[in-house]
Amino acid sequence: MRILFLTAHLPYPPFSGGRRREFELISRLSKRFEIDLCSVTKTWETDRRYVDIMRSYCSSVNLFKAGPSDMEQYENYSPQMRKHLSQEASSHIHRSLANDDVDVVHVEGYYLMQLLPLETQPPILLVEHNIEYLLNLQRMMLATSFQEISRCWHEYVYTLKWERIYWKRAATCVTLTPEDKNAMKKLEPYIHIKMIPDGVDHLDTNGASETSKSISKKKLEGARGSCILLVGNFAYEPNIDAALYFSKHIFPLVLQGIPNAKLFVVGNEPPPSILSLGVNKRIEVTGYVKSLTPYYRIADVVVCPLRIGGGIKIKILEALNAGKAIVSTSVGAQGLDLSTYKAVKVADGVTHFAQSVVRLLQHPEERVKLEREAMAYARDLPTWDQASEGFAKCYEEATICTSKNTTEA
């Protein structure tokens, strides 16, 4: 069976949540299916260096530059759609589908649906990492000026419009959390939706070569017992907001209670606003690191202060799997079963969040209890093999339905 797999970046290296999930899925699905990978990327110069790695998993890999456009003809498109325009990619996809040897089109994000022909014969499986229109509402709630509110409102309207259009075009929609599935069902009760959660047992893509020794003693000086870790892909705006929110508003309150606390801000592509946080000697901004493992080893508390987001957060799954004490906003904890496992301390608001971090740092026995809960929860979380099997079943069901409809016609 041949799968045309559309992504908004090359899945390797897996330094963001989206890349990680796509790499984990493709590395497994390619053992059973022929994967034709088509990636429309905003980071072409970086991604092109790793195409050969993905070719070791896929039957073919085609990488195209995303061409953001503000042209008048696209003014009614959502922002995400405008960021992922590519006539070259669209032409390639049209040609691929015209050959009539593609069995399923797998699309990672509604905004890539614009690249498909209006009449697409193979069944489409559309994966929504987030319900994007809900993120626009979250941004609007955080807006501080009329101009921002107006912009967020318009983005909300256009995103909602196009998401609903493309959900109905897909044979099957896939969400990562029950919350997102319910949100889609409320708007479009007749579409076919499956929930396939992400796995937690990531492949080791760095050969475990980097150890905790790679973090210099100087960085850890005076921070033993009070290390705070914040992980994020800073090419993604909600992670920038989260890091600035924590560093500027919450961390100063933490330092009042724990003067020797050290914050590590770890993740690729930190913009100037994030790099400038390093002016504070109690904050270390690392940029991209080959492995997060040594940082999880030395972290006493992992924080996820997201104010904008949906779906399940890979960073939370990683922290649970590492058996860490976690403090998160309710947005960051979406998709988790915290009624069964008290594995994450949920805190909304600056004061509540800071108090929760300080308490865990001051009371090791409470931190250890939370760490044990995290490890117990991680053992019950899905694996990537289970997630891959879920997609394999979706592919097979979609082709059976298509064959049945063709026969009946």
TORLUMKE-289818 format. One record per residue (C-alpha): residue number from 1; residue in three letters; x, y, z. Coordinates in steps of 0.001 Angstrom, whole numbers, plus 524288, in hexadecimal, padded with zeros to 5 digits. Layout:
<lomi NUM; ALA; <X; Y; Z>>;
...
//
This chain:
<lomi 1; MET; <80000; 80000; 80000>>;
<lomi 2; ARG; <80548; 80D61; 7FC2C>>;
<lomi 3; ILE; <80348; 81913; 8053F>>;
<lomi 4; LEU; <8054A; 8272A; 80105>>;
<lomi 5; PHE; <8097F; 82D69; 80DE5>>;
<lomi 6; LEU; <808B7; 83C5B; 80E8A>>;
<lomi 7; THR; <80FD2; 843F1; 81932>>;
<lomi 8; ALA; <812DD; 85230; 81C2F>>;
<lomi 9; HIS; <82163; 84F6C; 81E76>>;
<lomi 10; LEU; <82AEA; 84451; 81CB8>>;
<lomi 11; PRO; <828AA; 83B08; 82841>>;
<lomi 12; TYR; <83746; 83A1C; 82AED>>;
<lomi 13; PRO; <83DFE; 83E78; 8335F>>;
<lomi 14; PRO; <832ED; 83C9B; 83D36>>;
<lomi 15; PHE; <8354C; 848FB; 8452D>>;
<lomi 16; SER; <82702; 84D19; 8462B>>;
<lomi 17; GLY; <81AB5; 84605; 84A58>>;
<lomi 18; GLY; <81539; 8457F; 83C8B>>;
<lomi 19; ARG; <821DB; 840AB; 8367E>>;
<lomi 20; ARG; <8238B; 836B4; 8414E>>;
<lomi 21; ARG; <81612; 83096; 83F61>>;
<lomi 22; GLU; <81788; 83014; 83098>>;
<lomi 23; PHE; <82517; 82A0A; 83178>>;
<lomi 24; GLU; <8209B; 81FC8; 83B4B>>;
<lomi 25; LEU; <814DE; 81C44; 832CF>>;
<lomi 26; ILE; <81BFA; 81BE4; 825C0>>;
<lomi 27; SER; <8275D; 813F4; 82B2D>>;
<lomi 28; ARG; <81D7A; 80969; 82EEE>>;
<lomi 29; LEU; <81327; 80A8C; 82446>>;
<lomi 30; SER; <81D92; 809BB; 819A5>>;
<lomi 31; LYS; <81FE4; 7FB86; 81D8E>>;
<lomi 32; ARG; <81217; 7F838; 818E0>>;
<lomi 33; PHE; <80ECB; 8029A; 80EC0>>;
<lomi 34; GLU; <81569; 809E8; 803B8>>;
<lomi 35; ILE; <8166D; 817E5; 80898>>;
<lomi 36; ASP; <817B7; 8231D; 7FEE3>>;
<lomi 37; LEU; <81B61; 82EA3; 80781>>;
<lomi 38; CYS; <81816; 83C59; 802DB>>;
<lomi 39; SER; <81C90; 84727; 80C13>>;
<lomi 40; VAL; <8194B; 8558C; 80A56>>;
<lomi 41; THR; <8229A; 85C7F; 81372>>;
<lomi 42; LYS; <8255D; 86A20; 8186F>>;
<lomi 43; THR; <83323; 86597; 81C3A>>;
<lomi 44; TRP; <837B3; 86054; 80F25>>;
<lomi 45; GLU; <84628; 86372; 810EA>>;
<lomi 46; THR; <846A8; 85B66; 81D65>>;
<lomi 47; ASP; <83DA7; 85071; 81905>>;
<lomi 48; ARG; <84465; 84DD2; 80C0A>>;
<lomi 49; ARG; <85092; 84908; 81347>>;
<lomi 50; TYR; <848EC; 83D8C; 818EF>>;
<lomi 51; VAL; <8413E; 838DB; 80D13>>;
<lomi 52; ASP; <849FD; 82CED; 80B5D>>;
<lomi 53; ILE; <846FA; 82868; 81932>>;
<lomi 54; MET; <8386C; 8285E; 81643>>;
<lomi 55; ARG; <83B0A; 82163; 8095B>>;
<lomi 56; SER; <83FDA; 815D5; 8115B>>;
<lomi 57; TYR; <831D9; 81476; 81627>>;
<lomi 58; CYS; <829B8; 81931; 80AAF>>;
<lomi 59; SER; <827EF; 814C6; 7FC99>>;
<lomi 60; SER; <82982; 822F5; 7F888>>;
<lomi 61; VAL; <82BD6; 82FFD; 7FF2D>>;
<lomi 62; ASN; <8287B; 83D0F; 7F8F9>>;
<lomi 63; LEU; <82B65; 849BE; 80005>>;
<lomi 64; PHE; <82557; 856B7; 7FC00>>;
<lomi 65; LYS; <826E8; 86493; 800E3>>;
<lomi 66; ALA; <81AC2; 86A2E; 8073D>>;
<lomi 67; GLY; <817A6; 87711; 800C1>>;
<lomi 68; PRO; <810CD; 88052; 80A37>>;
<lomi 69; SER; <80829; 889C7; 8031C>>;
<lomi 70; ASP; <80079; 89604; 8063E>>;
<lomi 71; MET; <7FB39; 896FB; 7F868>>;
<lomi 72; GLU; <7ED54; 89BD7; 7F74B>>;
<lomi 73; GLN; <7E879; 88F05; 7F194>>;
<lomi 74; TYR; <7EBD6; 8883E; 7FE6A>>;
<lomi 75; GLU; <7E620; 89257; 807B3>>;
<lomi 76; ASN; <7DB0F; 88923; 80B9B>>;
<lomi 77; TYR; <7E482; 87E2A; 80EFE>>;
<lomi 78; SER; <7E825; 87B53; 81D0A>>;
<lomi 79; PRO; <7F5D4; 87F72; 82170>>;
<lomi 80; GLN; <7FA78; 8714E; 821DA>>;
<lomi 81; MET; <7F5E5; 86F1D; 813E8>>;
<lomi 82; ARG; <7FCFB; 87B42; 80EFF>>;
<lomi 83; LYS; <80981; 876A2; 815A6>>;
<lomi 84; HIS; <80905; 86985; 80EA6>>;
<lomi 85; LEU; <80630; 86D61; 800AB>>;
<lomi 86; SER; <80E6C; 8666E; 7F672>>;
<lomi 87; GLN; <80A9D; 8659B; 7E82C>>;
<lomi 88; GLU; <81613; 85C84; 7E5CF>>;
<lomi 89; ALA; <81168; 8530F; 7F05B>>;
<lomi 90; SER; <80379; 853CA; 7EB7D>>;
<lomi 91; SER; <807C4; 8506C; 7DD97>>;
<lomi 92; HIS; <80FC5; 844FE; 7E2A3>>;
<lomi 93; ILE; <80428; 83FCF; 7EA65>>;
<lomi 94; HIS; <7FB0B; 8412A; 7DEBD>>;
<lomi 95; ARG; <8047F; 83942; 7D66E>>;
<lomi 96; SER; <8060E; 82EE0; 7E0E9>>;
<lomi 97; LEU; <7F76C; 82D11; 7E23C>>;
<lomi 98; ALA; <7F57A; 82CEA; 7D36E>>;
<lomi 99; ASN; <7FDF8; 820AC; 7D2B5>>;
<lomi 100; ASP; <7F33B; 8197B; 7DA05>>;
<lomi 101; ASP; <7FC8C; 81196; 7E290>>;
<lomi 102; VAL; <7FA2E; 818BD; 7EF74>>;
<lomi 103; ASP; <7F11F; 8115D; 7F8A3>>;
<lomi 104; VAL; <7EFCF; 81B20; 803DE>>;
<lomi 105; VAL; <7F357; 8297A; 805A2>>;
<lomi 106; HIS; <7F7E7; 82C34; 81391>>;
<lomi 107; VAL; <7F7AD; 83AE1; 816B2>>;
<lomi 108; GLU; <7FDF3; 84065; 8230D>>;
<lomi 109; GLY; <7F655; 84D07; 824F5>>;
<lomi 110; TYR; <7EA40; 852C1; 81E71>>;
<lomi 111; TYR; <7F23B; 85DCB; 8184E>>;
<lomi 112; LEU; <7F8E8; 8540E; 80F2D>>;
<lomi 113; MET; <7EBDF; 84FBB; 80982>>;
<lomi 114; GLN; <7EC63; 85B81; 8005F>>;
<lomi 115; LEU; <7F741; 8548E; 7F8D6>>;
<lomi 116; LEU; <7EE3A; 8496F; 7F4B1>>;
<lomi 117; PRO; <7E5AA; 8494F; 7E887>>;
<lomi 118; LEU; <7D76E; 84C90; 7EB30>>;
<lomi 119; GLU; <7D3BE; 83EF8; 7E69E>>;
<lomi 120; THR; <7DD26; 835BD; 7ED74>>;
<lomi 121; GLN; <7DA5F; 82771; 7EA8A>>;
<lomi 122; PRO; <7E22B; 82089; 7F543>>;
<lomi 123; PRO; <7DC42; 821E8; 802E1>>;
<lomi 124; ILE; <7E1E8; 82CF8; 80B18>>;
<lomi 125; LEU; <7E5EB; 82B15; 8193A>>;
<lomi 126; LEU; <7E72D; 83868; 81FC0>>;
<lomi 127; VAL; <7EE81; 83982; 82CA3>>;
<lomi 128; GLU; <7EBF0; 84567; 8352C>>;
<lomi 129; HIS; <7F69E; 8475E; 83F67>>;
<lomi 130; ASN; <7EE8C; 852A0; 844D5>>;
<lomi 131; ILE; <7E136; 85851; 8421B>>;
<lomi 132; GLU; <7E719; 86498; 83C8C>>;
<lomi 133; TYR; <7DB55; 86D97; 83D89>>;
<lomi 134; LEU; <7DB40; 86B65; 84C49>>;
<lomi 135; LEU; <7E95A; 87024; 84CE3>>;
<lomi 136; ASN; <7E4F9; 87CAE; 8464A>>;
<lomi 137; LEU; <7DAF1; 87E8F; 8511A>>;
<lomi 138; GLN; <7E58A; 87C83; 85B5D>>;
<lomi 139; ARG; <7EE0B; 886C0; 854B5>>;
<lomi 140; MET; <7E29D; 8902E; 8547A>>;
<lomi 141; MET; <7E093; 88E5C; 8631F>>;
<lomi 142; LEU; <7EED5; 8921C; 8656C>>;
<lomi 143; ALA; <7EEA5; 89DD1; 85C2F>>;
<lomi 144; THR; <7F138; 8AAF8; 8628E>>;
<lomi 145; SER; <7ED33; 8B46A; 857D2>>;
<lomi 146; PHE; <7E18C; 8B666; 84EE9>>;
<lomi 147; GLN; <7EA2C; 8B3EA; 84305>>;
<lomi 148; GLU; <7EE91; 8A6CF; 84883>>;
<lomi 149; ILE; <7E0B6; 8A2F4; 84C06>>;
<lomi 150; SER; <7DBEF; 8A690; 83E69>>;
<lomi 151; ARG; <7E6E9; 89EED; 837D9>>;
<lomi 152; CYS; <7E48E; 892E6; 84041>>;
<lomi 153; TRP; <7D5FF; 89388; 83D87>>;
<lomi 154; HIS; <7D808; 893C8; 82ED7>>;
<lomi 155; GLU; <7E1B1; 88898; 82FC2>>;
<lomi 156; TYR; <7D7DC; 88107; 837DF>>;
<lomi 157; VAL; <7CD12; 882FB; 82DD9>>;
<lomi 158; TYR; <7D547; 87E9F; 82234>>;
<lomi 159; THR; <7DB86; 87348; 8297B>>;
<lomi 160; LEU; <7CE54; 86E28; 82DF3>>;
<lomi 161; LYS; <7C8FD; 86F43; 82028>>;
<lomi 162; TRP; <7D40E; 867A0; 819BA>>;
<lomi 163; GLU; <7D570; 85D71; 82456>>;
<lomi 164; ARG; <7C71E; 859CD; 822FA>>;
<lomi 165; ILE; <7C828; 85937; 81424>>;
<lomi 166; TYR; <7D3E2; 85028; 8147B>>;
<lomi 167; TRP; <7CED9; 8478E; 81F76>>;
<lomi 168; LYS; <7C332; 84458; 816DB>>;
<lomi 169; ARG; <7CBE2; 84173; 80B1E>>;
<lomi 170; ALA; <7D392; 8371F; 81270>>;
<lomi 171; ALA; <7CF12; 82905; 812EA>>;
<lomi 172; THR; <7D464; 82850; 820D1>>;
<lomi 173; CYS; <7D8F2; 832C7; 82A4F>>;
<lomi 174; VAL; <7E26D; 82F3B; 8352A>>;
<lomi 175; THR; <7E445; 8367A; 841F0>>;
<lomi 176; LEU; <7EE49; 8342D; 84CA6>>;
<lomi 177; THR; <7E55C; 836CD; 8584D>>;
<lomi 178; PRO; <7D725; 83449; 85C19>>;
<lomi 179; GLU; <7D551; 842E0; 85E6C>>;
<lomi 180; ASP; <7D8A5; 845FF; 85044>>;
<lomi 181; LYS; <7D014; 83AEC; 84B4D>>;
<lomi 182; ASN; <7C48D; 84038; 85313>>;
<lomi 183; ALA; <7C6F1; 84E12; 84E2C>>;
<lomi 184; MET; <7C697; 8494F; 8400F>>;
<lomi 185; LYS; <7BA6B; 84114; 84252>>;
<lomi 186; LYS; <7B30F; 84CA5; 84809>>;
<lomi 187; LEU; <7B562; 85465; 83B97>>;
<lomi 188; GLU; <7B460; 84954; 831B8>>;
<lomi 189; PRO; <7ACDD; 83DE5; 837B1>>;
<lomi 190; TYR; <7ACC9; 835BB; 82B39>>;
<lomi 191; ILE; <7BB3E; 8352E; 827F6>>;
<lomi 192; HIS; <7C306; 828CB; 82AB1>>;
<lomi 193; ILE; <7CCC8; 82B29; 835C2>>;
<lomi 194; LYS; <7D6A6; 82230; 83C2B>>;
<lomi 195; MET; <7DF33; 82547; 847D3>>;
<lomi 196; ILE; <7ED2A; 82015; 8472C>>;
<lomi 197; PRO; <7F5A6; 8250A; 85268>>;
<lomi 198; ASP; <8042F; 82726; 850C8>>;
<lomi 199; GLY; <80DBE; 81D42; 8562F>>;
<lomi 200; VAL; <8177F; 81FB3; 860F3>>;
<lomi 201; ASP; <822A1; 8162F; 85DDD>>;
<lomi 202; HIS; <82AB3; 81E60; 85466>>;
<lomi 203; LEU; <83558; 8186B; 84C0E>>;
<lomi 204; ASP; <8431A; 81C57; 85026>>;
<lomi 205; THR; <847AA; 82490; 84497>>;
<lomi 206; ASN; <85465; 828E4; 84B08>>;
<lomi 207; GLY; <85A1D; 81BDB; 84F3F>>;
<lomi 208; ALA; <85958; 82008; 85D8B>>;
<lomi 209; SER; <866BB; 8262E; 85B4D>>;
<lomi 210; GLU; <8639B; 83273; 862D3>>;
<lomi 211; THR; <8639D; 830D4; 87192>>;
<lomi 212; SER; <8615F; 839D2; 87CEA>>;
<lomi 213; LYS; <86FED; 83C96; 87CDA>>;
<lomi 214; SER; <86DB1; 844BB; 8709B>>;
<lomi 215; ILE; <86782; 84F1A; 87924>>;
<lomi 216; SER; <872B8; 8567A; 87F06>>;
<lomi 217; LYS; <87444; 8571C; 88DBA>>;
<lomi 218; LYS; <874AB; 865CC; 88C8C>>;
<lomi 219; LYS; <866AE; 86603; 8878C>>;
<lomi 220; LEU; <86234; 85E07; 89339>>;
<lomi 221; GLU; <869FE; 8657D; 89D62>>;
<lomi 222; GLY; <86141; 868BF; 8A8E9>>;
<lomi 223; ALA; <85556; 8628B; 8A28E>>;
<lomi 224; ARG; <8554D; 854C3; 8A81E>>;
<lomi 225; GLY; <847C9; 85196; 8AD4C>>;
<lomi 226; SER; <84191; 85D44; 8A69C>>;
<lomi 227; CYS; <842B4; 85B26; 897E5>>;
<lomi 228; ILE; <836CE; 85EBE; 88FC3>>;
<lomi 229; LEU; <8357F; 85A29; 881B1>>;
<lomi 230; LEU; <82D2F; 86070; 87710>>;
<lomi 231; VAL; <82D7C; 859AB; 869CD>>;
<lomi 232; GLY; <827F7; 85F18; 85D28>>;
<lomi 233; ASN; <82936; 8601F; 84E78>>;
<lomi 234; PHE; <82AED; 86ED4; 84D69>>;
<lomi 235; ALA; <82797; 86F0E; 83F0E>>;
<lomi 236; TYR; <819B1; 86D9B; 84443>>;
<lomi 237; GLU; <813BC; 87A25; 8499A>>;
<lomi 238; PRO; <80C2B; 87429; 85533>>;
<lomi 239; ASN; <81910; 86F0E; 85AB4>>;
<lomi 240; ILE; <81F01; 87CA0; 859D9>>;
<lomi 241; ASP; <81356; 88216; 86137>>;
<lomi 242; ALA; <81499; 8776D; 86B8F>>;
<lomi 243; ALA; <8231B; 879AB; 86DD0>>;
<lomi 244; LEU; <8219A; 88874; 86ED9>>;
<lomi 245; TYR; <815C6; 8870C; 877BA>>;
<lomi 246; PHE; <81D0C; 87E16; 8810D>>;
<lomi 247; SER; <82A12; 88533; 880B5>>;
<lomi 248; LYS; <824C6; 892EE; 8825D>>;
<lomi 249; HIS; <81926; 890DE; 88B55>>;
<lomi 250; ILE; <81A39; 883D4; 89282>>;
<lomi 251; PHE; <828CA; 8817B; 8941C>>;
<lomi 252; PRO; <82B32; 88E2E; 89BBF>>;
<lomi 253; LEU; <82158; 8894D; 8A5D8>>;
<lomi 254; VAL; <82830; 87C14; 8A637>>;
<lomi 255; LEU; <83527; 882E2; 8A8F0>>;
<lomi 256; GLN; <82F1D; 889D6; 8B48D>>;
<lomi 257; GLY; <82CDC; 87C8B; 8BACC>>;
<lomi 258; ILE; <83899; 87561; 8B4E5>>;
<lomi 259; PRO; <84372; 87F5E; 8B269>>;
<lomi 260; ASN; <84CC4; 87524; 8ACBD>>;
<lomi 261; ALA; <842DE; 86F99; 8A309>>;
<lomi 262; LYS; <8481B; 86DB1; 89550>>;
<lomi 263; LEU; <83F63; 86DBC; 8893B>>;
<lomi 264; PHE; <84392; 8667D; 87CF1>>;
<lomi 265; VAL; <83C51; 86AC9; 870A5>>;
<lomi 266; VAL; <83F28; 86028; 866B1>>;
<lomi 267; GLY; <83ADA; 85F67; 85888>>;
<lomi 268; ASN; <83E10; 86290; 84A82>>;
<lomi 269; GLU; <83D68; 86FB6; 84390>>;
<lomi 270; PRO; <83C27; 878E0; 84F42>>;
<lomi 271; PRO; <83948; 88696; 84A05>>;
<lomi 272; PRO; <83FAD; 892D4; 84FAD>>;
<lomi 273; SER; <834CA; 89458; 859AA>>;
<lomi 274; ILE; <83827; 886F3; 85F51>>;
<lomi 275; LEU; <846EE; 8885F; 85E1E>>;
<lomi 276; SER; <8462E; 89529; 865A1>>;
<lomi 277; LEU; <840F5; 88DC7; 8717B>>;
<lomi 278; GLY; <84EE8; 8891F; 8739A>>;
<lomi 279; VAL; <85250; 896A1; 878CF>>;
<lomi 280; ASN; <84CCB; 8915A; 88586>>;
<lomi 281; LYS; <857D7; 8892A; 88B63>>;
<lomi 282; ARG; <84DD3; 87FA7; 890E0>>;
<lomi 283; ILE; <848DD; 87C6F; 8831B>>;
<lomi 284; GLU; <85049; 87408; 8794B>>;
<lomi 285; VAL; <84B5D; 8744A; 86B25>>;
<lomi 286; THR; <851AC; 868D0; 8641F>>;
<lomi 287; GLY; <84BEE; 8691D; 85672>>;
<lomi 288; TYR; <84B76; 85C1B; 84F46>>;
<lomi 289; VAL; <85122; 8504F; 85666>>;
<lomi 290; LYS; <85364; 842BF; 850C1>>;
<lomi 291; SER; <84CEB; 83C0D; 85C33>>;
<lomi 292; LEU; <843B4; 84070; 866EE>>;
<lomi 293; THR; <84750; 834CE; 86F78>>;
<lomi 294; PRO; <85219; 83B8A; 87769>>;
<lomi 295; TYR; <84938; 84722; 87A08>>;
<lomi 296; TYR; <83E5F; 83E64; 87EFE>>;
<lomi 297; ARG; <84854; 83791; 8879D>>;
<lomi 298; ILE; <84C4A; 843F6; 88EA1>>;
<lomi 299; ALA; <83EC1; 84A5B; 88EF9>>;
<lomi 300; ASP; <837D5; 84A99; 89C19>>;
<lomi 301; VAL; <82B74; 8505E; 8964A>>;
<lomi 302; VAL; <826E7; 850F3; 88821>>;
<lomi 303; VAL; <81DB2; 85C1D; 884BC>>;
<lomi 304; CYS; <813F9; 85D5F; 87998>>;
<lomi 305; PRO; <80E36; 86B1F; 87AA4>>;
<lomi 306; LEU; <806D7; 86ADE; 86DA4>>;
<lomi 307; ARG; <7FBB2; 87487; 86C36>>;
<lomi 308; ILE; <7F8CB; 87138; 85DFC>>;
<lomi 309; GLY; <7F794; 86346; 85933>>;
<lomi 310; GLY; <7EFCA; 85715; 85698>>;
<lomi 311; GLY; <7F205; 8489B; 854E1>>;
<lomi 312; ILE; <7FBAC; 84101; 85D10>>;
<lomi 313; LYS; <80912; 846CB; 85FA2>>;
<lomi 314; ILE; <814A6; 83E44; 85C0D>>;
<lomi 315; LYS; <81CB6; 845BF; 8661B>>;
<lomi 316; ILE; <8134A; 84160; 870CC>>;
<lomi 317; LEU; <813E6; 83330; 86C44>>;
<lomi 318; GLU; <822C3; 833DF; 86C62>>;
<lomi 319; ALA; <822EE; 8396D; 87A23>>;
<lomi 320; LEU; <81983; 82EEF; 87EF2>>;
<lomi 321; ASN; <821E0; 82462; 878BB>>;
<lomi 322; ALA; <82DCA; 82A38; 87F73>>;
<lomi 323; GLY; <826A2; 82953; 88C80>>;
<lomi 324; LYS; <82746; 837D2; 88F78>>;
<lomi 325; ALA; <81F26; 840A0; 8982E>>;
<lomi 326; ILE; <81748; 8493A; 88EEB>>;
<lomi 327; VAL; <81015; 85602; 890D6>>;
<lomi 328; SER; <8075F; 859D2; 8856F>>;
<lomi 329; THR; <7FC74; 862F6; 881DC>>;
<lomi 330; SER; <7EF76; 85C93; 87E81>>;
<lomi 331; VAL; <7F27D; 85F57; 87023>>;
<lomi 332; GLY; <7FF40; 857E5; 8712F>>;
<lomi 333; ALA; <7F895; 84C6E; 877E8>>;
<lomi 334; GLN; <7EE1B; 84A88; 86D84>>;
<lomi 335; GLY; <7EC1A; 83C6A; 86979>>;
<lomi 336; LEU; <7F153; 83693; 8761E>>;
<lomi 337; ASP; <7E991; 82D7C; 87F00>>;
<lomi 338; LEU; <7EC55; 8344C; 88BD7>>;
<lomi 339; SER; <7E078; 82E6B; 8928E>>;
<lomi 340; THR; <7E741; 82125; 892EF>>;
<lomi 341; TYR; <7F536; 825DB; 894DC>>;
<lomi 342; LYS; <7F87F; 8321E; 89CA3>>;
<lomi 343; ALA; <804C4; 8332F; 8946F>>;
<lomi 344; VAL; <804A5; 841A9; 8912C>>;
<lomi 345; LYS; <80286; 84D62; 899EB>>;
<lomi 346; VAL; <7F92B; 8562D; 8925B>>;
<lomi 347; ALA; <7FA43; 8649C; 895AB>>;
<lomi 348; ASP; <7F465; 87026; 88E80>>;
<lomi 349; GLY; <7F7F6; 87E18; 891B5>>;
<lomi 350; VAL; <80519; 883F7; 89509>>;
<lomi 351; THR; <8046E; 882B0; 8A3D4>>;
<lomi 352; HIS; <7FECF; 874E8; 8A40B>>;
<lomi 353; PHE; <808DF; 87013; 89A3C>>;
<lomi 354; ALA; <8144B; 87620; 8A19D>>;
<lomi 355; GLN; <80F79; 870CC; 8AEAF>>;
<lomi 356; SER; <80E43; 86321; 8A8E7>>;
<lomi 357; VAL; <81C42; 86366; 8A3C8>>;
<lomi 358; VAL; <821AA; 868BD; 8B08A>>;
<lomi 359; ARG; <81A77; 85E97; 8B8A9>>;
<lomi 360; LEU; <81FFB; 8535D; 8B0A0>>;
<lomi 361; LEU; <82DB5; 858D9; 8B1C4>>;
<lomi 362; GLN; <82C69; 85ADC; 8C071>>;
<lomi 363; HIS; <825F9; 84DC8; 8C34F>>;
<lomi 364; PRO; <82D9C; 8427C; 8BD1E>>;
<lomi 365; GLU; <82401; 83872; 8C279>>;
<lomi 366; GLU; <818E3; 83E9D; 8BA92>>;
<lomi 367; ARG; <821A6; 83F2B; 8AEA6>>;
<lomi 368; VAL; <82509; 830B7; 8AFEC>>;
<lomi 369; LYS; <8169E; 82D3A; 8B134>>;
<lomi 370; LEU; <8139D; 8349E; 8A49D>>;
<lomi 371; GLU; <81F2C; 82E23; 89DCA>>;
<lomi 372; ARG; <819FA; 820B4; 8A16D>>;
<lomi 373; GLU; <80C96; 8243A; 89C3C>>;
<lomi 374; ALA; <812D6; 828EB; 88F97>>;
<lomi 375; MET; <81A1B; 81C1B; 88DCD>>;
<lomi 376; ALA; <80DF5; 81421; 890B8>>;
<lomi 377; TYR; <8060D; 81C13; 886F1>>;
<lomi 378; ALA; <810B6; 81AE0; 87C94>>;
<lomi 379; ARG; <8101F; 80C14; 87D97>>;
<lomi 380; ASP; <801B0; 80C8D; 879C4>>;
<lomi 381; LEU; <8033A; 8165F; 86EAE>>;
<lomi 382; PRO; <8025F; 811A1; 86082>>;
<lomi 383; THR; <80E8C; 80D8C; 8592C>>;
<lomi 384; TRP; <8122C; 8121A; 84BA0>>;
<lomi 385; ASP; <80FEB; 8043A; 846DB>>;
<lomi 386; GLN; <801D6; 80564; 84B8A>>;
<lomi 387; ALA; <8005E; 812A8; 84517>>;
<lomi 388; SER; <805DE; 80D49; 83858>>;
<lomi 389; GLU; <7FCA7; 801B9; 838F2>>;
<lomi 390; GLY; <7F161; 80B4B; 83A6E>>;
<lomi 391; PHE; <7F53D; 81232; 82DE7>>;
<lomi 392; ALA; <7F763; 80556; 826CB>>;
<lomi 393; LYS; <7E967; 8016B; 82A13>>;
<lomi 394; CYS; <7E482; 80E9E; 8253B>>;
<lomi 395; TYR; <7EB91; 80CA7; 81839>>;
<lomi 396; GLU; <7E5FD; 7FF0A; 8167F>>;
<lomi 397; GLU; <7D825; 80327; 81A39>>;
<lomi 398; ALA; <7D8BC; 80EC8; 810F0>>;
<lomi 399; THR; <7DCD2; 8067C; 8055A>>;
<lomi 400; ILE; <7D272; 7FC2C; 8085D>>;
<lomi 401; CYS; <7C7EA; 806B1; 808B1>>;
<lomi 402; THR; <7CCF1; 80C77; 7FBEC>>;
<lomi 403; SER; <7CD02; 7FF20; 7F541>>;
<lomi 404; LYS; <7BF47; 7FC69; 7FA34>>;
<lomi 405; ASN; <7BA27; 8097B; 7F54F>>;
<lomi 406; THR; <7C0B2; 80772; 7E814>>;
<lomi 407; THR; <7BAAD; 7F9D7; 7E6C4>>;
<lomi 408; GLU; <7AD2A; 7FEBA; 7EA6A>>;
<lomi 409; ALA; <7AE44; 809DD; 7E09D>>;
//
